[in-house]
């Protein structure tokens, strides 16, 4: 195995490539203004410690059954800090992602873990797409445009994170349904946004002084799913994206949608708690009580109801967030 230490790699197409069952450790090195800083592929493994990736198109690319462990490193001003493609496995911890277009970009990937990092001032801190499963735990997300953006059947655990002063803390679209618990959502424009039939489990979290704690989009409709259904639309999209997991859509069993977002047993700030006791339509939750029935282009004049957020029962004392 190779060790690369105290090295600067600048202005290259690909600064360093680790492939064909190689094992490499990179320590205290700097990757600046490259198209790709580090590529790990073809069943190789790489440990990156105390290194910096700045102003690259992509800091690290990981794929083709490769594995990377990133520890105490920094990703600053990159178009994409880390890109994980299909069957690569990423473990990143104790690292900082600052002012990237995307901090971590994960595509058709299962098993990556993002634990104990700081994400600040990124356009999107973590982006997961198309049959991805990723665990996101014990991170701080501060002042990002979107802290977590999951698009098209993305799952995983989102636990023990702090989301503070983001435009949107968690954005879920197209049947993305992670398990969201033991997180604190503080002073975000939107805490959790659900659209296109995304049904997460939201429980044991703290929602504190967000402009909107939970917001549903105009395509978040169990009524539409049960009466018409989006399965054909989504099947077409995953085939176009050549998803290896598109067969998961071929099940014959029809899902029955309840029309509710599960948001029980969370703690809410005192203003919200007061509204819970006196109002059915709470000002900091935007759902079917606020949004009118909608028609969908290409589906005639039928009108469909938007889901509601089920927040009862709710807690009267904050949850402990374990960092």
Order of alpha helices (4+ residues) and beta strands (2+ residues): beta-beta-beta-beta-beta-beta-beta-beta-beta-beta-beta-beta-beta-beta-beta-beta-beta-beta-beta-beta-beta-beta-beta-beta-beta-beta-beta-beta-beta-beta-alpha-alpha-beta-beta-alpha-beta-beta
